[in-house]
Amino acid sequence: MSDAFPPIEAAEPADATSAGAFTPSDSPCVAICSTLFDEVCRGCGRTAAEVSNWVFLSEDEKRQVWQRIRMQGYPRRG
């Protein structure tokens, strides 16, 4: 696992302004979208449904997605 993305649990709201800190509402998108052709995006690891509904998910749902994709080695850049 890359150190470029700190554990999502470590990102407190007060830390959101810190460089490299993520909050659950931050999208894991890395602009390598493949959901037009794949069920799971090769860049961020989200399903097509998660990508299209991201803005409608609750903070808890976003946190669950983040935890799952981080365990699977996403997001990937290049």
N, CA, C and O atoms as a Tinker XYZ file with bonds, in Angstrom:
   312  protein
     1  N      0.846000   -1.179000    0.000000    73     2
     2  CA     0.000000    0.000000    0.000000    64     1     3
     3  C      0.889000    1.238000    0.000000    63     2     4     5
     4  O      1.896000    1.292000    0.705000    81     3
     5  N      0.513000    2.207000   -0.780000    73     3     6
     6  CA     1.287000    3.423000   -0.918000    64     5     7
     7  C      1.089000    4.338000    0.281000    63     6     8     9
     8  O     -0.001000    4.405000    0.849000    81     7
     9  N      2.160000    5.050000    0.667000    73     7    10
    10  CA     2.062000    6.019000    1.742000    64     9    11
    11  C      1.498000    7.343000    1.244000    63    10    12    13
    12  O      1.301000    8.264000    2.037000    81    11
    13  N      1.233000    7.456000   -0.061000    73    11    14
    14  CA     0.696000    8.689000   -0.628000    64    13    15
    15  C     -0.708000    8.981000   -0.120000    63    14    16    17
    16  O     -1.137000   10.135000   -0.138000    81    15
    17  N     -1.435000    7.961000    0.335000    73    15    18
    18  CA    -2.781000    8.137000    0.832000    64    17    19
    19  C     -2.822000    7.685000    2.285000    63    18    20    21
    20  O     -2.776000    6.484000    2.554000    81    19
    21  N     -2.911000    8.631000    3.238000    73    19    22
    22  CA    -2.959000    8.250000    4.652000    64    21    23
    23  C     -4.236000    7.486000    4.956000    63    22    24    25
    24  O     -5.222000    7.628000    4.233000    81    23
    25  N     -4.241000    6.672000    6.016000    73    23    26
    26  CA    -5.448000    5.926000    6.372000    64    25    27
    27  C     -6.627000    6.869000    6.544000    63    26    28    29
    28  O     -6.489000    7.928000    7.156000    81    27
    29  N     -7.764000    6.501000    6.022000    73    27    30
    30  CA    -8.950000    7.352000    6.073000    64    29    31
    31  C     -9.360000    7.624000    7.516000    63    30    32    33
    32  O     -9.893000    8.694000    7.809000    81    31
    33  N     -9.121000    6.672000    8.426000    73    31    34
    34  CA    -9.472000    6.881000    9.827000    64    33    35
    35  C     -8.669000    8.017000   10.440000    63    34    36    37
    36  O     -9.130000    8.648000   11.392000    81    35
    37  N     -7.470000    8.294000    9.914000    73    35    38
    38  CA    -6.612000    9.329000   10.467000    64    37    39
    39  C     -7.028000   10.720000   10.020000    63    38    40    41
    40  O     -6.549000   11.708000   10.577000    81    39
    41  N     -7.893000   10.822000    9.044000    73    39    42
    42  CA    -8.291000   12.115000    8.516000    64    41    43
    43  C     -9.482000   12.665000    9.296000    63    42    44    45
    44  O    -10.634000   12.375000    8.972000    81    43
    45  N     -9.202000   13.444000   10.306000    73    43    46
    46  CA   -10.230000   14.097000   11.101000    64    45    47
    47  C    -10.658000   15.366000   10.383000    63    46    48    49
    48  O     -9.877000   15.901000    9.596000    81    47
    49  N    -11.857000   15.866000   10.617000    73    47    50
    50  CA   -12.281000   17.096000    9.976000    64    49    51
    51  C    -11.300000   18.250000   10.176000    63    50    52    53
    52  O    -11.105000   19.055000    9.265000    81    51
    53  N    -10.685000   18.341000   11.347000    73    51    54
    54  CA    -9.720000   19.401000   11.593000    64    53    55
    55  C     -8.486000   19.239000   10.721000    63    54    56    57
    56  O     -7.802000   20.221000   10.435000    81    55
    57  N     -8.186000   18.010000   10.292000    73    55    58
    58  CA    -7.021000   17.739000    9.467000    64    57    59
    59  C     -7.308000   17.898000    7.979000    63    58    60    61
    60  O     -6.402000   17.745000    7.159000    81    59
    61  N     -8.532000   18.199000    7.621000    73    59    62
    62  CA    -8.920000   18.227000    6.216000    64    61    63
    63  C     -8.119000   19.226000    5.405000    63    62    64    65
    64  O     -7.995000   19.072000    4.190000    81    63
    65  N     -7.573000   20.249000    6.051000    73    63    66
    66  CA    -6.789000   21.232000    5.319000    64    65    67
    67  C     -5.335000   20.808000    5.184000    63    66    68    69
    68  O     -4.578000   21.443000    4.450000    81    67
    69  N     -4.928000   19.755000    5.871000    73    67    70
    70  CA    -3.564000   19.268000    5.786000    64    69    71
    71  C     -3.305000   18.670000    4.413000    63    70    72    73
    72  O     -4.189000   18.051000    3.820000    81    71
    73  N     -2.103000   18.856000    3.915000    73    71    74
    74  CA    -1.753000   18.293000    2.608000    64    73    75
    75  C     -1.863000   16.779000    2.646000    63    74    76    77
    76  O     -1.309000   16.134000    3.536000    81    75
    77  N     -2.577000   16.213000    1.683000    73    75    78
    78  CA    -2.691000   14.762000    1.574000    64    77    79
    79  C     -3.751000   14.134000    2.447000    63    78    80    81
    80  O     -3.946000   12.920000    2.384000    81    79
    81  N     -4.452000   14.920000    3.272000    73    79    82
    82  CA    -5.483000   14.357000    4.145000    64    81    83
    83  C     -6.787000   14.238000    3.383000    63    82    84    85
    84  O     -7.165000   15.144000    2.640000    81    83
    85  N     -7.471000   13.125000    3.567000    73    83    86
    86  CA    -8.752000   12.899000    2.930000    64    85    87
    87  C     -9.842000   12.841000    3.984000    63    86    88    89
    88  O     -9.613000   12.382000    5.103000    81    87
    89  N    -11.009000   13.303000    3.627000    73    87    90
    90  CA   -12.186000   13.114000    4.456000    64    89    91
    91  C    -13.105000   12.183000    3.678000    63    90    92    93
    92  O    -12.966000   12.072000    2.460000    81    91
    93  N    -14.037000   11.512000    4.342000    73    91    94
    94  CA   -14.896000   10.572000    3.632000    64    93    95
    95  C    -15.659000   11.197000    2.459000    63    94    96    97
    96  O    -15.969000   10.505000    1.489000    81    95
    97  N    -15.961000   12.486000    2.535000    73    95    98
    98  CA   -16.717000   13.099000    1.450000    64    97    99
    99  C    -15.852000   13.406000    0.234000    63    98   100   101
   100  O    -16.383000   13.681000   -0.843000    81    99
   101  N    -14.525000   13.366000    0.385000    73    99   102
   102  CA   -13.648000   13.547000   -0.764000    64   101   103
   103  C    -13.818000   12.377000   -1.724000    63   102   104   105
   104  O    -13.844000   11.219000   -1.307000    81   103
   105  N    -13.929000   12.680000   -2.980000    73   103   106
   106  CA   -14.056000   11.633000   -3.982000    64   105   107
   107  C    -12.698000   10.972000   -4.203000    63   106   108   109
   108  O    -11.682000   11.664000   -4.276000    81   107
   109  N    -12.666000    9.654000   -4.311000    73   107   110
   110  CA   -11.411000    8.957000   -4.577000    64   109   111
   111  C    -10.999000    9.012000   -6.050000    63   110   112   113
   112  O    -10.018000    8.377000   -6.439000    81   111
   113  N    -11.730000    9.756000   -6.864000    73   111   114
   114  CA   -11.448000    9.826000   -8.293000    64   113   115
   115  C    -10.017000   10.307000   -8.551000    63   114   116   117
   116  O     -9.555000   11.272000   -7.942000    81   115
   117  N     -9.330000    9.624000   -9.455000    73   115   118
   118  CA    -7.978000   10.017000   -9.861000    64   117   119
   119  C     -7.929000   10.313000  -11.356000    63   118   120   121
   120  O     -6.857000   10.312000  -11.962000    81   119
   121  N     -9.104000   10.568000  -11.950000    73   119   122
   122  CA    -9.234000   10.954000  -13.361000    64   121   123
   123  C     -8.714000    9.892000  -14.325000    63   122   124   125
   124  O     -8.213000   10.213000  -15.402000    81   123
   125  N     -8.838000    8.622000  -13.928000    73   123   126
   126  CA    -8.516000    7.500000  -14.807000    64   125   127
   127  C     -9.787000    6.649000  -14.854000    63   126   128   129
   128  O     -9.799000    5.512000  -14.381000    81   127
   129  N    -10.835000    7.198000  -15.417000    73   127   130
   130  CA   -12.144000    6.551000  -15.388000    64   129   131
   131  C    -12.250000    5.438000  -16.425000    63   130   132   133
   132  O    -11.854000    5.593000  -17.580000    81   131
   133  N    -12.791000    4.327000  -15.981000    73   131   134
   134  CA   -13.011000    3.216000  -16.901000    64   133   135
   135  C    -14.412000    2.645000  -16.736000    63   134   136   137
   136  O    -14.694000    1.549000  -17.221000    81   135
   137  N    -15.299000    3.380000  -16.051000    73   135   138
   138  CA   -16.625000    2.844000  -15.764000    64   137   139
   139  C    -17.526000    2.775000  -16.993000    63   138   140   141
   140  O    -18.595000    2.166000  -16.933000    81   139
   141  N    -17.126000    3.376000  -18.091000    73   139   142
   142  CA   -17.897000    3.205000  -19.323000    64   141   143
   143  C    -17.715000    1.802000  -19.881000    63   142   144   145
   144  O    -18.575000    1.295000  -20.601000    81   143
   145  N    -16.588000    1.178000  -19.545000    73   143   146
   146  CA   -16.245000   -0.131000  -20.094000    64   145   147
   147  C    -16.151000   -1.229000  -19.039000    63   146   148   149
   148  O    -16.246000   -2.411000  -19.368000    81   147
   149  N    -15.968000   -0.854000  -17.788000    73   147   150
   150  CA   -15.763000   -1.803000  -16.692000    64   149   151
   151  C    -16.805000   -1.595000  -15.604000    63   150   152   153
   152  O    -17.286000   -0.480000  -15.401000    81   151
   153  N    -17.151000   -2.667000  -14.908000    73   151   154
   154  CA   -18.075000   -2.560000  -13.773000    64   153   155
   155  C    -17.407000   -1.838000  -12.596000    63   154   156   157
   156  O    -18.069000   -1.117000  -11.850000    81   155
   157  N    -16.086000   -2.038000  -12.435000    73   155   158
   158  CA   -15.323000   -1.386000  -11.381000    64   157   159
   159  C    -14.258000   -0.513000  -12.037000    63   158   160   161
   160  O    -13.516000   -0.978000  -12.901000    81   159
   161  N    -14.184000    0.742000  -11.631000    73   159   162
   162  CA   -13.224000    1.680000  -12.210000    64   161   163
   163  C    -11.798000    1.235000  -11.906000    63   162   164   165
   164  O    -11.484000    0.885000  -10.768000    81   163
   165  N    -10.948000    1.249000  -12.906000    73   163   166
   166  CA    -9.550000    0.848000  -12.738000    64   165   167
   167  C     -8.731000    1.909000  -12.023000    63   166   168   169
   168  O     -7.637000    1.622000  -11.536000    81   167
   169  N     -9.240000    3.120000  -11.956000    73   167   170
   170  CA    -8.530000    4.202000  -11.280000    64   169   171
   171  C     -8.843000    4.291000   -9.802000    63   170   172   173
   172  O     -7.940000    4.288000   -8.966000    81   171
   173  N    -10.146000    4.371000   -9.476000    73   171   174
   174  CA   -10.521000    4.598000   -8.076000    64   173   175
   175  C    -11.066000    3.364000   -7.372000    63   174   176   177
   176  O    -11.122000    3.336000   -6.143000    81   175
   177  N    -11.468000    2.341000   -8.123000    73   175   178
   178  CA   -11.966000    1.114000   -7.509000    64   177   179
   179  C    -13.432000    1.114000   -7.160000    63   178   180   181
   180  O    -13.938000    0.136000   -6.610000    81   179
   181  N    -14.137000    2.210000   -7.475000    73   179   182
   182  CA   -15.570000    2.250000   -7.186000    64   181   183
   183  C    -16.361000    1.603000   -8.316000    63   182   184   185
   184  O    -15.907000    1.549000   -9.459000    81   183
   185  N    -17.549000    1.114000   -7.977000    73   183   186
   186  CA   -18.438000    0.589000   -9.004000    64   185   187
   187  C    -19.030000    1.769000   -9.773000    63   186   188   189
   188  O    -18.968000    2.913000   -9.320000    81   187
   189  N    -19.602000    1.477000  -10.936000    73   187   190
   190  CA   -20.235000    2.528000  -11.733000    64   189   191
   191  C    -21.346000    3.202000  -10.921000    63   190   192   193
   192  O    -21.519000    4.418000  -11.004000    81   191
   193  N    -22.091000    2.428000  -10.146000    73   191   194
   194  CA   -23.165000    2.984000   -9.315000    64   193   195
   195  C    -22.608000    3.902000   -8.236000    63   194   196   197
   196  O    -23.186000    4.954000   -7.962000    81   195
   197  N    -21.487000    3.517000   -7.616000    73   195   198
   198  CA   -20.877000    4.368000   -6.580000    64   197   199
   199  C    -20.360000    5.673000   -7.177000    63   198   200   201
   200  O    -20.481000    6.733000   -6.563000    81   199
   201  N    -19.789000    5.594000   -8.367000    73   199   202
   202  CA   -19.284000    6.798000   -9.029000    64   201   203
   203  C    -20.442000    7.751000   -9.325000    63   202   204   205
   204  O    -20.380000    8.935000   -8.994000    81   203
   205  N    -21.491000    7.229000   -9.947000    73   203   206
   206  CA   -22.594000    8.094000  -10.362000    64   205   207
   207  C    -23.432000    8.614000   -9.195000    63   206   208   209
   208  O    -24.080000    9.654000   -9.315000    81   207
   209  N    -23.424000    7.906000   -8.078000    73   207   210
   210  CA   -24.228000    8.333000   -6.928000    64   209   211
   211  C    -23.413000    8.926000   -5.787000    63   210   212   213
   212  O    -23.965000    9.162000   -4.712000    81   211
   213  N    -22.127000    9.174000   -5.980000    73   211   214
   214  CA   -21.241000    9.633000   -4.905000    64   213   215
   215  C    -21.809000   10.828000   -4.142000    63   214   216   217
   216  O    -21.778000   10.848000   -2.911000    81   215
   217  N    -22.322000   11.816000   -4.857000    73   215   218
   218  CA   -22.818000   13.030000   -4.195000    64   217   219
   219  C    -24.067000   12.769000   -3.365000    63   218   220   221
   220  O    -24.423000   13.590000   -2.520000    81   219
   221  N    -24.734000   11.647000   -3.586000    73   219   222
   222  CA   -25.946000   11.321000   -2.846000    64   221   223
   223  C    -25.694000   10.377000   -1.670000    63   222   224   225
   224  O    -26.593000   10.158000   -0.858000    81   223
   225  N    -24.480000    9.810000   -1.563000    73   223   226
   226  CA   -24.167000    8.880000   -0.470000    64   225   227
   227  C    -23.994000    9.639000    0.835000    63   226   228   229
   228  O    -23.545000   10.785000    0.844000    81   227
   229  N    -24.355000    8.992000    1.935000    73   227   230
   230  CA   -24.135000    9.585000    3.254000    64   229   231
   231  C    -22.641000    9.513000    3.586000    63   230   232   233
   232  O    -21.884000    8.794000    2.933000    81   231
   233  N    -22.235000   10.254000    4.591000    73   231   234
   234  CA   -20.830000   10.221000    5.014000    64   233   235
   235  C    -20.419000    8.808000    5.420000    63   234   236   237
   236  O    -19.304000    8.376000    5.128000    81   235
   237  N    -21.316000    8.089000    6.091000    73   235   238
   238  CA   -21.018000    6.717000    6.501000    64   237   239
   239  C    -20.848000    5.807000    5.289000    63   238   240   241
   240  O    -19.939000    4.977000    5.263000    81   239
   241  N    -21.708000    5.954000    4.291000    73   239   242
   242  CA   -21.593000    5.148000    3.072000    64   241   243
   243  C    -20.283000    5.449000    2.334000    63   242   244   245
   244  O    -19.623000    4.540000    1.831000    81   243
   245  N    -19.917000    6.727000    2.276000    73   243   246
   246  CA   -18.653000    7.110000    1.630000    64   245   247
   247  C    -17.467000    6.521000    2.386000    63   246   248   249
   248  O    -16.515000    6.035000    1.776000    81   247
   249  N    -17.527000    6.565000    3.711000    73   247   250
   250  CA   -16.451000    5.998000    4.532000    64   249   251
   251  C    -16.309000    4.500000    4.264000    63   250   252   253
   252  O    -15.191000    3.989000    4.181000    81   251
   253  N    -17.430000    3.795000    4.128000    73   251   254
   254  CA   -17.395000    2.358000    3.840000    64   253   255
   255  C    -16.769000    2.089000    2.471000    63   254   256   257
   256  O    -15.984000    1.153000    2.319000    81   255
   257  N    -17.113000    2.904000    1.482000    73   255   258
   258  CA   -16.515000    2.749000    0.148000    64   257   259
   259  C    -15.015000    2.986000    0.229000    63   258   260   261
   260  O    -14.223000    2.208000   -0.302000    81   259
   261  N    -14.628000    4.080000    0.906000    73   259   262
   262  CA   -13.197000    4.384000    1.055000    64   261   263
   263  C    -12.465000    3.212000    1.709000    63   262   264   265
   264  O    -11.401000    2.814000    1.234000    81   263
   265  N    -13.004000    2.663000    2.770000    73   263   266
   266  CA   -12.334000    1.562000    3.463000    64   265   267
   267  C    -12.178000    0.364000    2.534000    63   266   268   269
   268  O    -11.107000   -0.241000    2.490000    81   267
   269  N    -13.229000    0.009000    1.789000    73   267   270
   270  CA   -13.159000   -1.124000    0.877000    64   269   271
   271  C    -12.130000   -0.905000   -0.227000    63   270   272   273
   272  O    -11.315000   -1.788000   -0.492000    81   271
   273  N    -12.156000    0.256000   -0.869000    73   271   274
   274  CA   -11.226000    0.464000   -1.987000    64   273   275
   275  C     -9.787000    0.575000   -1.512000    63   274   276   277
   276  O     -8.872000    0.173000   -2.231000    81   275
   277  N     -9.563000    1.116000   -0.309000    73   275   278
   278  CA    -8.199000    1.199000    0.233000    64   277   279
   279  C     -7.657000   -0.200000    0.520000    63   278   280   281
   280  O     -6.483000   -0.473000    0.271000    81   279
   281  N     -8.507000   -1.088000    1.043000    73   279   282
   282  CA    -8.090000   -2.465000    1.310000    64   281   283
   283  C     -7.764000   -3.191000    0.010000    63   282   284   285
   284  O     -6.955000   -4.120000    0.003000    81   283
   285  N     -8.387000   -2.774000   -1.085000    73   283   286
   286  CA    -8.160000   -3.396000   -2.391000    64   285   287
   287  C     -7.030000   -2.730000   -3.176000    63   286   288   289
   288  O     -6.769000   -3.100000   -4.320000    81   287
   289  N     -6.361000   -1.754000   -2.568000    73   287   290
   290  CA    -5.219000   -1.115000   -3.213000    64   289   291
   291  C     -5.544000    0.074000   -4.097000    63   290   292   293
   292  O     -4.718000    0.485000   -4.912000    81   291
   293  N     -6.715000    0.621000   -3.950000    73   291   294
   294  CA    -7.107000    1.812000   -4.699000    64   293   295
   295  C     -7.029000    3.018000   -3.785000    63   294   296   297
   296  O     -6.938000    2.841000   -2.570000    81   295
   297  N     -7.060000    4.232000   -4.306000    73   295   298
   298  CA    -7.030000    4.602000   -5.715000    64   297   299
   299  C     -5.653000    4.417000   -6.325000    63   298   300   301
   300  O     -4.640000    4.512000   -5.633000    81   299
   301  N     -5.622000    4.154000   -7.620000    73   299   302
   302  CA    -4.370000    3.925000   -8.362000    64   301   303
   303  C     -4.154000    5.080000   -9.315000    63   302   304   305
   304  O     -5.088000    5.573000   -9.948000    81   303
   305  N     -2.933000    5.492000   -9.401000    73   303   306
   306  CA    -2.577000    6.567000  -10.345000    64   305   307
   307  C     -1.629000    5.995000  -11.390000    63   306   308   309
   308  O     -0.563000    5.464000  -11.080000    81   307
   309  N     -2.061000    6.127000  -12.640000    73   307   310
   310  CA    -1.214000    5.742000  -13.771000    64   309   311
   311  C     -0.854000    4.349000  -13.908000    63   310   312
   312  O     -0.143000    3.985000  -14.845000    81   311
